[in-house]
Amino acid sequence: MTERQLIQEILNSEAIEYHFENVDEDSKEYTLLLKRLDKDVRPVEELNEEIKHYFKSADFSYQEELNPKGVDADIRLVIKR
């Protein structure tokens, strides 16, 4: 499984809308924008902790920005393996 496939699998398990804002396959660093689905009432902090758990378990570094300005997203996430 490629890193990108693993990322997609983790995010699909959370039922969250996401897209890759930046991909650097050479350095294996990915920036993603995550957005809760319309009916998702979880607080952003709770969702972030759930996602962080999965990525840490998969040996990714995890740097998040909650409610980033200038984009339509709940979380901007930079991960690297």
Number of C-alpha atoms within 10 A of each C-alpha: 6 7 16 14 10 13 17 15 12 16 17 12 10 14 12 16 15 19 13 15 13 12 14 10 11 6 9 13 16 19 18 19 21 22 20 19 12 8 6 12 9 11 10 16 12 10 18 18 10 12 16 19 11 16 19 13 9 14 11 18 14 15 12 16 14 14 16 14 11 6 10 12 19 22 23 23 21 20 20 17 14
